[in-house]
Amino acid sequence: MAQKTISEQYAEQGAQAPRPSAVTRPFAWTGKKVVRWVSELGASAIFLGKALSMIIRPKQFGAIVRQTYHIGARSTSIIALVALFTGMVLGLQSYNSLVQYGAQGTLGALVALSLIRELGPVLTAVMITARAGSAMAAEIGMQRISEQIDALQTMRVDPIRFLVSPKIAASIISFPILTAFFDLIGIIGAYVPSVILLDMDAGAYIYRVQSSVDLNDVTEGFIKSLVFAVIVSAVSCYQGYFTHMRTDGHGAKAVGLSTTSAVVISCALILISDYVVTSLLM
């Protein structure tokens, strides 16, 4: 027989459980938040594990291709725009700083390493979160509140396999490719102000880019992009999938809140995981 809680014991005696005092109330609030956070963390880990286990299935290929188009191919324009102007600003600011010390010849190395190691993976993940991550959360959230997910379960179709796994697989495919695309456009963007506008030697710029970047730098950027891919897709799908369990809203409001939470949490975890991965790879 299961042991009764303190509240149940008081209820049997016809009395109310004592409320937290002014001294213990902060501890009760903190404990409640910690328990809820641990519960959410465990649920999200189980959710991600189940979704990853269902990626490699014969019938998943077509869905993965469609999601790769929506998440990856349709994000190339915004990635190219952000990468171009990021590279241009980075090249202009770095040149003005380096020329004070007579080290403007190292501009190519600074730009290439900054983009490939840090800015490329992080900004790519943030932009995909804003465009595709929010769409994933909103789409699954609408399917949840319109009971389409319940209909899938009624038809004995696993919603996680049908809706979530293709999105995670497509993100794992798309993020490294878009990161490499961002790096390339960013390096070209830095070439414009430094070489064309500020008359820096083009050969020195290209030579520094080629000589400073090695395989370890590229590998580090790709590892980060893979970590970000799992984080963004899992958080976005999780927030949308459990929209109906939100306590701060229901219906269309819950979908909006889930979408906002997906973007905010994903961006925060991108920056946190970027530091963790950098520390482990150094």
CYANA upper distance limits for C-alpha pairs under 8 A (distance plus 0.5 A):
  4 LYS  CA      8 GLU  CA      6.55
  4 LYS  CA      9 GLN  CA      7.04
  5 THR  CA      9 GLN  CA      6.85
  6 ILE  CA     10 TYR  CA      6.79
  6 ILE  CA     17 ALA  CA      7.90
  7 SER  CA     11 ALA  CA      6.67
  7 SER  CA     16 GLN  CA      8.02
  7 SER  CA     17 ALA  CA      6.16
  8 GLU  CA     12 GLU  CA      6.80
  9 GLN  CA     13 GLN  CA      7.08
 10 TYR  CA     14 GLY  CA      6.84
 10 TYR  CA     15 ALA  CA      5.68
 10 TYR  CA     16 GLN  CA      6.32
 10 TYR  CA     17 ALA  CA      6.29
 11 ALA  CA     15 ALA  CA      6.16
 11 ALA  CA     16 GLN  CA      6.91
 11 ALA  CA     17 ALA  CA      8.27
 20 PRO  CA     24 THR  CA      6.07
 20 PRO  CA     25 ARG  CA      5.66
 20 PRO  CA     28 ALA  CA      7.78
 21 SER  CA     25 ARG  CA      6.19
 22 ALA  CA     26 PRO  CA      8.15
 23 VAL  CA     27 PHE  CA      8.50
 24 THR  CA     28 ALA  CA      6.69
 25 ARG  CA     29 TRP  CA      6.64
 26 PRO  CA     30 THR  CA      6.60
 27 PHE  CA     31 GLY  CA      6.49
 28 ALA  CA     32 LYS  CA      6.60
 29 TRP  CA     33 LYS  CA      6.81
 30 THR  CA     34 VAL  CA      6.66
 31 GLY  CA     35 VAL  CA      6.56
 32 LYS  CA     36 ARG  CA      6.64
 33 LYS  CA     37 TRP  CA      6.54
 34 VAL  CA     38 VAL  CA      6.63
 35 VAL  CA     39 SER  CA      6.59
 36 ARG  CA     40 GLU  CA      6.63
 37 TRP  CA     41 LEU  CA      6.60
 38 VAL  CA     42 GLY  CA      6.67
 39 SER  CA     43 ALA  CA      6.65
 40 GLU  CA     44 SER  CA      6.54
 41 LEU  CA     45 ALA  CA      6.69
 42 GLY  CA     46 ILE  CA      6.78
 43 ALA  CA     47 PHE  CA      6.57
 44 SER  CA     48 LEU  CA      6.56
 44 SER  CA    234 ALA  CA      8.45
 44 SER  CA    235 VAL  CA      8.41
 44 SER  CA    238 TYR  CA      7.32
 45 ALA  CA     49 GLY  CA      6.57
 46 ILE  CA     50 LYS  CA      6.61
 47 PHE  CA     51 ALA  CA      6.73
 47 PHE  CA    238 TYR  CA      7.83
 48 LEU  CA     52 LEU  CA      6.59
 48 LEU  CA    234 ALA  CA      6.69
 49 GLY  CA     53 SER  CA      6.66
 50 LYS  CA     54 MET  CA      7.09
 50 LYS  CA    160 ILE  CA      8.15
 51 ALA  CA     55 ILE  CA      7.21
 51 ALA  CA    160 ILE  CA      6.49
 51 ALA  CA    161 ARG  CA      6.87
 51 ALA  CA    164 VAL  CA      6.84
 51 ALA  CA    165 SER  CA      5.43
 51 ALA  CA    168 ILE  CA      8.28
 52 LEU  CA    165 SER  CA      6.85
 52 LEU  CA    168 ILE  CA      8.13
 54 MET  CA    161 ARG  CA      6.21
 54 MET  CA    165 SER  CA      6.76
 55 ILE  CA     60 GLN  CA      7.37
 55 ILE  CA    161 ARG  CA      7.82
 55 ILE  CA    165 SER  CA      5.80
 55 ILE  CA    166 PRO  CA      7.12
 55 ILE  CA    169 ALA  CA      7.04
 56 ILE  CA     60 GLN  CA      7.57
 57 ARG  CA     61 PHE  CA      8.16
 59 LYS  CA     63 ALA  CA      8.42
 60 GLN  CA     64 ILE  CA      6.58
 60 GLN  CA    166 PRO  CA      7.20
 61 PHE  CA     65 VAL  CA      6.75
 62 GLY  CA     66 ARG  CA      6.88
 63 ALA  CA     67 GLN  CA      6.68
 63 ALA  CA    166 PRO  CA      6.34
 64 ILE  CA     68 THR  CA      6.48
 64 ILE  CA    166 PRO  CA      5.14
 64 ILE  CA    167 LYS  CA      7.33
 64 ILE  CA    169 ALA  CA      6.96
 64 ILE  CA    170 ALA  CA      6.04
 65 VAL  CA     69 TYR  CA      6.87
 65 VAL  CA    170 ALA  CA      7.69
 66 ARG  CA     70 HIS  CA      6.96
 67 GLN  CA     71 ILE  CA      6.38
 67 GLN  CA     72 GLY  CA      8.41
 67 GLN  CA    166 PRO  CA      7.04
 67 GLN  CA    167 LYS  CA      6.35
 67 GLN  CA    170 ALA  CA      6.15
 68 THR  CA     72 GLY  CA      5.73
 68 THR  CA     73 ALA  CA      7.34
 68 THR  CA    167 LYS  CA      8.20
 68 THR  CA    170 ALA  CA      5.04
 68 THR  CA    171 SER  CA      7.46
 68 THR  CA    173 ILE  CA      7.72
 68 THR  CA    174 SER  CA      6.87
 69 TYR  CA     73 ALA  CA      5.25
 69 TYR  CA     74 ARG  CA      6.78
 70 HIS  CA     74 ARG  CA      5.96
 70 HIS  CA     75 SER  CA      8.16
 70 HIS  CA    132 ALA  CA      8.18
 71 ILE  CA     75 SER  CA      6.87
 71 ILE  CA    128 ILE  CA      7.97
 71 ILE  CA    132 ALA  CA      6.10
 71 ILE  CA    170 ALA  CA      7.53
 71 ILE  CA    171 SER  CA      7.29
 71 ILE  CA    174 SER  CA      7.51
 72 GLY  CA     76 THR  CA      7.29
 72 GLY  CA    170 ALA  CA      8.18
 72 GLY  CA    171 SER  CA      7.96
 72 GLY  CA    174 SER  CA      5.40
 72 GLY  CA    175 PHE  CA      7.81
 72 GLY  CA    178 LEU  CA      7.56
 73 ALA  CA    174 SER  CA      8.49
 75 SER  CA     79 ILE  CA      6.66
 75 SER  CA    128 ILE  CA      7.37
 75 SER  CA    131 ARG  CA      7.94
 75 SER  CA    132 ALA  CA      8.37
 76 THR  CA     80 ALA  CA      6.43
 76 THR  CA    178 LEU  CA      7.54
 77 SER  CA     81 LEU  CA      6.76
 78 ILE  CA     82 VAL  CA      6.64
 78 ILE  CA    127 MET  CA      8.16
 79 ILE  CA     83 ALA  CA      6.42
 79 ILE  CA    124 THR  CA      7.11
 79 ILE  CA    127 MET  CA      7.53
 79 ILE  CA    178 LEU  CA      7.88
 79 ILE  CA    181 PHE  CA      8.45
 79 ILE  CA    182 PHE  CA      6.76
 80 ALA  CA     84 LEU  CA      6.48
 80 ALA  CA    181 PHE  CA      7.99
 80 ALA  CA    182 PHE  CA      6.81
 80 ALA  CA    185 ILE  CA      6.85
 81 LEU  CA     85 PHE  CA      7.01
 82 VAL  CA     86 THR  CA      6.42
 83 ALA  CA     87 GLY  CA      6.50
 83 ALA  CA    120 GLY  CA      8.38
 83 ALA  CA    182 PHE  CA      5.75
 83 ALA  CA    183 ASP  CA      7.73
 83 ALA  CA    185 ILE  CA      6.18
 83 ALA  CA    186 GLY  CA      5.20
 83 ALA  CA    189 GLY  CA      7.89
 84 LEU  CA     88 MET  CA      6.74
 84 LEU  CA    185 ILE  CA      6.04
 84 LEU  CA    186 GLY  CA      5.57
 84 LEU  CA    188 ILE  CA      7.78
 84 LEU  CA    189 GLY  CA      5.18
 84 LEU  CA    190 ALA  CA      8.27
 85 PHE  CA     89 VAL  CA      6.53
 85 PHE  CA    186 GLY  CA      7.94
 85 PHE  CA    189 GLY  CA      6.99
 86 THR  CA     90 LEU  CA      6.49
 86 THR  CA    186 GLY  CA      6.82
 86 THR  CA    189 GLY  CA      7.91
 86 THR  CA    190 ALA  CA      8.49
 87 GLY  CA     91 GLY  CA      6.42
 87 GLY  CA    111 VAL  CA      8.01
 87 GLY  CA    185 ILE  CA      7.99
 87 GLY  CA    186 GLY  CA      4.64
 87 GLY  CA    187 ILE  CA      6.43
 87 GLY  CA    188 ILE  CA      7.67
 87 GLY  CA    189 GLY  CA      5.06
 87 GLY  CA    190 ALA  CA      4.89
 88 MET  CA     92 LEU  CA      6.62
 88 MET  CA    186 GLY  CA      7.84
 88 MET  CA    189 GLY  CA      5.24
 88 MET  CA    190 ALA  CA      4.86
 88 MET  CA    191 TYR  CA      7.91
 88 MET  CA    192 VAL  CA      7.22
 88 MET  CA    193 PRO  CA      6.71
 89 VAL  CA     93 GLN  CA      6.52
 89 VAL  CA    190 ALA  CA      7.72
 90 LEU  CA     94 SER  CA      6.33
 90 LEU  CA    111 VAL  CA      7.36
 90 LEU  CA    190 ALA  CA      6.99
 91 GLY  CA     95 TYR  CA      6.43
 91 GLY  CA    107 LEU  CA      7.76
 91 GLY  CA    111 VAL  CA      7.14
 91 GLY  CA    189 GLY  CA      8.26
 91 GLY  CA    190 ALA  CA      4.88
 91 GLY  CA    191 TYR  CA      7.63
 91 GLY  CA    193 PRO  CA      7.07
 91 GLY  CA    194 SER  CA      6.56
 92 LEU  CA     96 ASN  CA      6.86
 92 LEU  CA    190 ALA  CA      7.73
 92 LEU  CA    193 PRO  CA      6.44
 92 LEU  CA    194 SER  CA      6.82
 93 GLN  CA     97 SER  CA      6.86
 94 SER  CA     98 LEU  CA      6.49
 94 SER  CA    107 LEU  CA      7.30
 94 SER  CA    110 LEU  CA      8.40
 94 SER  CA    111 VAL  CA      8.49
 95 TYR  CA     99 VAL  CA      6.39
 95 TYR  CA    104 GLN  CA      6.36
 95 TYR  CA    107 LEU  CA      6.95
 95 TYR  CA    194 SER  CA      7.27
 96 ASN  CA    100 GLN  CA      7.50
 97 SER  CA    101 TYR  CA      8.17
 98 LEU  CA    102 GLY  CA      6.81
 98 LEU  CA    103 ALA  CA      5.59
 98 LEU  CA    104 GLN  CA      5.44
 98 LEU  CA    107 LEU  CA      7.98
 99 VAL  CA    103 ALA  CA      6.30
 99 VAL  CA    104 GLN  CA      5.51
103 ALA  CA    107 LEU  CA      8.17
105 GLY  CA    200 MET  CA      8.47
105 GLY  CA    204 ALA  CA      6.79
105 GLY  CA    205 TYR  CA      7.30
105 GLY  CA    208 ARG  CA      8.20
106 THR  CA    110 LEU  CA      6.91
106 THR  CA    205 TYR  CA      7.98
106 THR  CA    208 ARG  CA      6.88
107 LEU  CA    111 VAL  CA      6.62
107 LEU  CA    205 TYR  CA      7.16
107 LEU  CA    208 ARG  CA      8.00
108 GLY  CA    112 ALA  CA      6.52
108 GLY  CA    204 ALA  CA      8.22
108 GLY  CA    205 TYR  CA      5.22
108 GLY  CA    206 ILE  CA      7.04
108 GLY  CA    207 TYR  CA      8.14
108 GLY  CA    208 ARG  CA      5.46
108 GLY  CA    209 VAL  CA      5.32
109 ALA  CA    113 LEU  CA      6.50
109 ALA  CA    205 TYR  CA      8.37
109 ALA  CA    208 ARG  CA      5.54
109 ALA  CA    209 VAL  CA      5.47
109 ALA  CA    211 SER  CA      8.28
109 ALA  CA    212 SER  CA      5.90
109 ALA  CA    213 VAL  CA      7.93
110 LEU  CA    114 SER  CA      6.48
111 VAL  CA    115 LEU  CA      6.62
111 VAL  CA    187 ILE  CA      7.19
111 VAL  CA    190 ALA  CA      7.70
111 VAL  CA    209 VAL  CA      8.38
112 ALA  CA    116 ILE  CA      6.47
112 ALA  CA    183 ASP  CA      8.14
112 ALA  CA    187 ILE  CA      6.74
112 ALA  CA    209 VAL  CA      6.31
112 ALA  CA    212 SER  CA      8.31
112 ALA  CA    213 VAL  CA      7.57
113 LEU  CA    117 ARG  CA      6.18
113 LEU  CA    118 GLU  CA      8.34
113 LEU  CA    212 SER  CA      7.98
113 LEU  CA    213 VAL  CA      7.13
113 LEU  CA    217 ASP  CA      7.85
114 SER  CA    118 GLU  CA      6.15
114 SER  CA    119 LEU  CA      6.56
114 SER  CA    120 GLY  CA      8.39
115 LEU  CA    119 LEU  CA      5.11
115 LEU  CA    120 GLY  CA      5.26
115 LEU  CA    121 PRO  CA      8.43
115 LEU  CA    183 ASP  CA      6.19
115 LEU  CA    186 GLY  CA      7.55
115 LEU  CA    187 ILE  CA      8.18
116 ILE  CA    120 GLY  CA      6.01
116 ILE  CA    121 PRO  CA      7.81
116 ILE  CA    180 ALA  CA      8.42
116 ILE  CA    183 ASP  CA      6.32
116 ILE  CA    217 ASP  CA      7.21
116 ILE  CA    218 VAL  CA      6.81
116 ILE  CA    221 GLY  CA      6.26
117 ARG  CA    121 PRO  CA      7.82
117 ARG  CA    217 ASP  CA      6.52
117 ARG  CA    218 VAL  CA      7.64
117 ARG  CA    220 GLU  CA      6.87
117 ARG  CA    221 GLY  CA      5.52
118 GLU  CA    122 VAL  CA      6.66
118 GLU  CA    221 GLY  CA      7.52
119 LEU  CA    123 LEU  CA      6.17
119 LEU  CA    124 THR  CA      8.49
120 GLY  CA    124 THR  CA      6.40
120 GLY  CA    179 THR  CA      6.16
120 GLY  CA    180 ALA  CA      8.12
120 GLY  CA    182 PHE  CA      6.31
120 GLY  CA    183 ASP  CA      6.02
120 GLY  CA    221 GLY  CA      8.03
121 PRO  CA    125 ALA  CA      6.60
121 PRO  CA    176 PRO  CA      8.48
121 PRO  CA    179 THR  CA      5.94
121 PRO  CA    221 GLY  CA      6.52
121 PRO  CA    222 PHE  CA      8.00
121 PRO  CA    224 LYS  CA      6.85
121 PRO  CA    225 SER  CA      5.78
121 PRO  CA    228 PHE  CA      8.49
122 VAL  CA    126 VAL  CA      6.71
122 VAL  CA    225 SER  CA      8.19
122 VAL  CA    270 ILE  CA      7.46
122 VAL  CA    271 LEU  CA      7.95
122 VAL  CA    274 ASP  CA      8.05
123 LEU  CA    127 MET  CA      6.58
124 THR  CA    128 ILE  CA      6.66
124 THR  CA    175 PHE  CA      8.01
124 THR  CA    178 LEU  CA      7.39
124 THR  CA    179 THR  CA      6.40
124 THR  CA    182 PHE  CA      7.44
125 ALA  CA    129 THR  CA      6.51
125 ALA  CA    175 PHE  CA      7.68
125 ALA  CA    225 SER  CA      7.69
125 ALA  CA    228 PHE  CA      6.76
125 ALA  CA    229 ALA  CA      7.75
125 ALA  CA    232 VAL  CA      8.14
125 ALA  CA    270 ILE  CA      7.96
126 VAL  CA    130 ALA  CA      6.78
126 VAL  CA    267 CYS  CA      6.65
126 VAL  CA    270 ILE  CA      8.22
127 MET  CA    131 ARG  CA      6.74
128 ILE  CA    132 ALA  CA      5.76
128 ILE  CA    133 GLY  CA      6.82
129 THR  CA    133 GLY  CA      4.69
129 THR  CA    134 SER  CA      6.79
129 THR  CA    232 VAL  CA      6.84
129 THR  CA    263 VAL  CA      6.63
129 THR  CA    266 SER  CA      7.56
129 THR  CA    267 CYS  CA      7.95
130 ALA  CA    134 SER  CA      6.33
130 ALA  CA    263 VAL  CA      6.96
131 ARG  CA    135 ALA  CA      7.09
132 ALA  CA    136 MET  CA      6.65
133 GLY  CA    137 ALA  CA      6.86
133 GLY  CA    232 VAL  CA      6.87
133 GLY  CA    233 SER  CA      6.97
133 GLY  CA    236 SER  CA      6.03
133 GLY  CA    262 ALA  CA      7.69
133 GLY  CA    263 VAL  CA      7.29
134 SER  CA    138 ALA  CA      6.62
134 SER  CA    236 SER  CA      7.25
134 SER  CA    259 THR  CA      5.87
134 SER  CA    260 THR  CA      7.98
134 SER  CA    262 ALA  CA      7.14
134 SER  CA    263 VAL  CA      6.66
135 ALA  CA    139 GLU  CA      6.39
135 ALA  CA    259 THR  CA      8.28
136 MET  CA    140 ILE  CA      6.67
136 MET  CA    233 SER  CA      8.31
136 MET  CA    236 SER  CA      6.51
136 MET  CA    237 CYS  CA      6.63
136 MET  CA    240 GLY  CA      7.83
137 ALA  CA    141 GLY  CA      6.35
137 ALA  CA    236 SER  CA      5.26
137 ALA  CA    237 CYS  CA      5.90
137 ALA  CA    238 TYR  CA      8.14
137 ALA  CA    239 GLN  CA      6.59
137 ALA  CA    240 GLY  CA      4.76
137 ALA  CA    241 TYR  CA      8.10
137 ALA  CA    255 VAL  CA      8.31
137 ALA  CA    258 SER  CA      7.17
137 ALA  CA    259 THR  CA      5.78
137 ALA  CA    262 ALA  CA      7.17
138 ALA  CA    142 MET  CA      6.55
138 ALA  CA    240 GLY  CA      6.68
138 ALA  CA    255 VAL  CA      6.46
138 ALA  CA    256 GLY  CA      7.70
138 ALA  CA    258 SER  CA      7.87
138 ALA  CA    259 THR  CA      6.14
139 GLU  CA    143 GLN  CA      6.80
139 GLU  CA    240 GLY  CA      7.77
140 ILE  CA    144 ARG  CA      6.61
140 ILE  CA    163 LEU  CA      8.20
140 ILE  CA    237 CYS  CA      7.27
140 ILE  CA    240 GLY  CA      5.40
140 ILE  CA    241 TYR  CA      6.23
141 GLY  CA    145 ILE  CA      6.85
141 GLY  CA    239 GLN  CA      8.11
141 GLY  CA    240 GLY  CA      4.56
141 GLY  CA    241 TYR  CA      6.33
141 GLY  CA    242 PHE  CA      7.93
141 GLY  CA    243 THR  CA      6.05
141 GLY  CA    244 HIS  CA      8.42
141 GLY  CA    255 VAL  CA      5.86
141 GLY  CA    258 SER  CA      7.88
142 MET  CA    146 SER  CA      6.45
142 MET  CA    240 GLY  CA      8.32
142 MET  CA    252 ALA  CA      8.24
142 MET  CA    255 VAL  CA      7.05
143 GLN  CA    147 GLU  CA      6.63
143 GLN  CA    148 GLN  CA      5.52
143 GLN  CA    149 ILE  CA      6.47
144 ARG  CA    148 GLN  CA      6.56
144 ARG  CA    149 ILE  CA      5.94
144 ARG  CA    150 ASP  CA      7.90
144 ARG  CA    240 GLY  CA      8.06
144 ARG  CA    241 TYR  CA      6.93
144 ARG  CA    242 PHE  CA      8.17
144 ARG  CA    243 THR  CA      7.38
144 ARG  CA    244 HIS  CA      7.30
145 ILE  CA    243 THR  CA      7.91
145 ILE  CA    244 HIS  CA      6.85
145 ILE  CA    251 GLY  CA      6.63
147 GLU  CA    151 ALA  CA      6.77
148 GLN  CA    152 LEU  CA      6.86
149 ILE  CA    153 GLN  CA      6.91
149 ILE  CA    159 PRO  CA      6.69
150 ASP  CA    154 THR  CA      6.71
151 ALA  CA    155 MET  CA      6.82
152 LEU  CA    156 ARG  CA      6.80
152 LEU  CA    157 VAL  CA      5.58
152 LEU  CA    158 ASP  CA      7.32
152 LEU  CA    159 PRO  CA      6.77
153 GLN  CA    157 VAL  CA      5.85
153 GLN  CA    158 ASP  CA      6.66
153 GLN  CA    159 PRO  CA      7.28
157 VAL  CA    162 PHE  CA      7.78
158 ASP  CA    162 PHE  CA      6.65
159 PRO  CA    163 LEU  CA      6.06
159 PRO  CA    164 VAL  CA      7.76
160 ILE  CA    164 VAL  CA      5.32
160 ILE  CA    165 SER  CA      6.73
161 ARG  CA    165 SER  CA      5.72
161 ARG  CA    166 PRO  CA      7.99
162 PHE  CA    166 PRO  CA      7.74
163 LEU  CA    167 LYS  CA      7.61
164 VAL  CA    168 ILE  CA      6.92
164 VAL  CA    237 CYS  CA      6.79
165 SER  CA    169 ALA  CA      6.66
166 PRO  CA    170 ALA  CA      6.47
167 LYS  CA    171 SER  CA      6.62
167 LYS  CA    233 SER  CA      7.11
168 ILE  CA    172 ILE  CA      6.78
168 ILE  CA    229 ALA  CA      7.94
168 ILE  CA    230 VAL  CA      6.95
168 ILE  CA    233 SER  CA      5.82
168 ILE  CA    234 ALA  CA      7.22
169 ALA  CA    173 ILE  CA      6.90
170 ALA  CA    174 SER  CA      6.47
171 SER  CA    175 PHE  CA      6.29
171 SER  CA    229 ALA  CA      5.75
171 SER  CA    230 VAL  CA      7.63
171 SER  CA    233 SER  CA      7.01
172 ILE  CA    176 PRO  CA      7.85
172 ILE  CA    226 LEU  CA      6.32
172 ILE  CA    229 ALA  CA      5.82
172 ILE  CA    230 VAL  CA      7.15
173 ILE  CA    177 ILE  CA      7.60
174 SER  CA    178 LEU  CA      6.57
175 PHE  CA    179 THR  CA      6.46
175 PHE  CA    225 SER  CA      6.16
175 PHE  CA    226 LEU  CA      7.11
175 PHE  CA    228 PHE  CA      8.33
175 PHE  CA    229 ALA  CA      6.42
176 PRO  CA    180 ALA  CA      6.74
176 PRO  CA    222 PHE  CA      6.05
176 PRO  CA    225 SER  CA      5.96
176 PRO  CA    226 LEU  CA      7.06
177 ILE  CA    181 PHE  CA      6.77
178 LEU  CA    182 PHE  CA      6.52
179 THR  CA    183 ASP  CA      6.73
179 THR  CA    221 GLY  CA      8.35
179 THR  CA    222 PHE  CA      8.03
179 THR  CA    225 SER  CA      7.41
180 ALA  CA    184 LEU  CA      6.78
181 PHE  CA    185 ILE  CA      6.74
182 PHE  CA    186 GLY  CA      6.40
183 ASP  CA    187 ILE  CA      6.67
184 LEU  CA    188 ILE  CA      6.83
185 ILE  CA    189 GLY  CA      6.45
186 GLY  CA    190 ALA  CA      6.74
187 ILE  CA    191 TYR  CA      6.91
188 ILE  CA    192 VAL  CA      7.34
189 GLY  CA    193 PRO  CA      8.19
190 ALA  CA    194 SER  CA      6.90
191 TYR  CA    195 VAL  CA      6.02
191 TYR  CA    196 ILE  CA      7.69
191 TYR  CA    202 ALA  CA      8.48
191 TYR  CA    205 TYR  CA      8.17
192 VAL  CA    196 ILE  CA      5.71
192 VAL  CA    197 LEU  CA      7.16
193 PRO  CA    197 LEU  CA      5.22
193 PRO  CA    198 LEU  CA      6.57
194 SER  CA    198 LEU  CA      5.49
194 SER  CA    199 ASP  CA      7.09
194 SER  CA    200 MET  CA      6.16
195 VAL  CA    199 ASP  CA      5.38
195 VAL  CA    200 MET  CA      4.92
195 VAL  CA    201 ASP  CA      6.71
195 VAL  CA    202 ALA  CA      6.26
195 VAL  CA    205 TYR  CA      8.38
196 ILE  CA    200 MET  CA      7.91
200 MET  CA    204 ALA  CA      8.46
200 MET  CA    205 TYR  CA      8.12
201 ASP  CA    205 TYR  CA      6.97
202 ALA  CA    206 ILE  CA      6.78
203 GLY  CA    207 TYR  CA      6.43
204 ALA  CA    208 ARG  CA      6.57
205 TYR  CA    209 VAL  CA      6.87
206 ILE  CA    210 GLN  CA      6.77
207 TYR  CA    211 SER  CA      6.49
208 ARG  CA    212 SER  CA      6.30
209 VAL  CA    213 VAL  CA      6.88
213 VAL  CA    217 ASP  CA      6.80
213 VAL  CA    218 VAL  CA      8.09
214 ASP  CA    218 VAL  CA      7.29
215 LEU  CA    219 THR  CA      6.51
216 ASN  CA    220 GLU  CA      6.55
217 ASP  CA    221 GLY  CA      6.93
218 VAL  CA    222 PHE  CA      6.81
219 THR  CA    223 ILE  CA      6.59
220 GLU  CA    224 LYS  CA      6.80
220 GLU  CA    281 LEU  CA      7.77
221 GLY  CA    225 SER  CA      6.76
222 PHE  CA    226 LEU  CA      6.74
223 ILE  CA    227 VAL  CA      6.84
224 LYS  CA    228 PHE  CA      6.61
224 LYS  CA    274 ASP  CA      7.28
224 LYS  CA    277 VAL  CA      7.35
225 SER  CA    229 ALA  CA      6.51
226 LEU  CA    230 VAL  CA      6.96
227 VAL  CA    231 ILE  CA      6.81
227 VAL  CA    273 SER  CA      8.27
228 PHE  CA    232 VAL  CA      6.47
228 PHE  CA    270 ILE  CA      6.52
228 PHE  CA    273 SER  CA      8.33
229 ALA  CA    233 SER  CA      6.58
230 VAL  CA    234 ALA  CA      6.29
231 ILE  CA    235 VAL  CA      6.42
231 ILE  CA    266 SER  CA      7.11
231 ILE  CA    269 LEU  CA      7.80
231 ILE  CA    270 ILE  CA      7.91
232 VAL  CA    236 SER  CA      6.49
232 VAL  CA    262 ALA  CA      8.49
232 VAL  CA    266 SER  CA      5.85
232 VAL  CA    270 ILE  CA      8.47
233 SER  CA    237 CYS  CA      6.52
234 ALA  CA    238 TYR  CA      6.38
235 VAL  CA    239 GLN  CA      6.56
235 VAL  CA    262 ALA  CA      6.41
235 VAL  CA    265 ILE  CA      7.91
235 VAL  CA    266 SER  CA      6.91
236 SER  CA    240 GLY  CA      6.80
236 SER  CA    259 THR  CA      7.92
236 SER  CA    262 ALA  CA      5.36
236 SER  CA    263 VAL  CA      7.87
236 SER  CA    266 SER  CA      8.09
237 CYS  CA    241 TYR  CA      6.36
238 TYR  CA    242 PHE  CA      6.74
239 GLN  CA    243 THR  CA      6.64
239 GLN  CA    258 SER  CA      5.84
239 GLN  CA    259 THR  CA      7.69
239 GLN  CA    261 SER  CA      7.67
239 GLN  CA    262 ALA  CA      6.45
240 GLY  CA    255 VAL  CA      7.60
240 GLY  CA    258 SER  CA      6.44
240 GLY  CA    259 THR  CA      7.61
242 PHE  CA    246 ARG  CA      7.74
243 THR  CA    250 HIS  CA      8.39
243 THR  CA    254 ALA  CA      6.50
243 THR  CA    255 VAL  CA      6.75
243 THR  CA    258 SER  CA      6.65
244 HIS  CA    250 HIS  CA      7.17
244 HIS  CA    251 GLY  CA      8.17
244 HIS  CA    254 ALA  CA      7.72
246 ARG  CA    250 HIS  CA      7.47
246 ARG  CA    254 ALA  CA      7.20
248 ASP  CA    254 ALA  CA      7.87
249 GLY  CA    253 LYS  CA      6.18
249 GLY  CA    254 ALA  CA      5.31
249 GLY  CA    257 LEU  CA      8.16
250 HIS  CA    254 ALA  CA      5.03
250 HIS  CA    255 VAL  CA      8.19
251 GLY  CA    255 VAL  CA      7.16
252 ALA  CA    256 GLY  CA      6.91
253 LYS  CA    257 LEU  CA      6.70
254 ALA  CA    258 SER  CA      6.49
255 VAL  CA    259 THR  CA      6.64
256 GLY  CA    260 THR  CA      6.71
257 LEU  CA    261 SER  CA      6.54
258 SER  CA    262 ALA  CA      6.53
259 THR  CA    263 VAL  CA      6.92
260 THR  CA    264 VAL  CA      6.68
261 SER  CA    265 ILE  CA      6.28
262 ALA  CA    266 SER  CA      6.37
263 VAL  CA    267 CYS  CA      6.62
264 VAL  CA    268 ALA  CA      6.73
265 ILE  CA    269 LEU  CA      6.56
266 SER  CA    270 ILE  CA      6.50
267 CYS  CA    271 LEU  CA      7.03
268 ALA  CA    272 ILE  CA      6.79
269 LEU  CA    273 SER  CA      6.27
270 ILE  CA    274 ASP  CA      6.44
271 LEU  CA    275 TYR  CA      7.01
272 ILE  CA    276 VAL  CA      6.94
273 SER  CA    277 VAL  CA      6.40
274 ASP  CA    278 THR  CA      6.51
275 TYR  CA    279 SER  CA      6.62
276 VAL  CA    280 LEU  CA      6.79
277 VAL  CA    281 LEU  CA      6.63
278 THR  CA    282 MET  CA      6.60
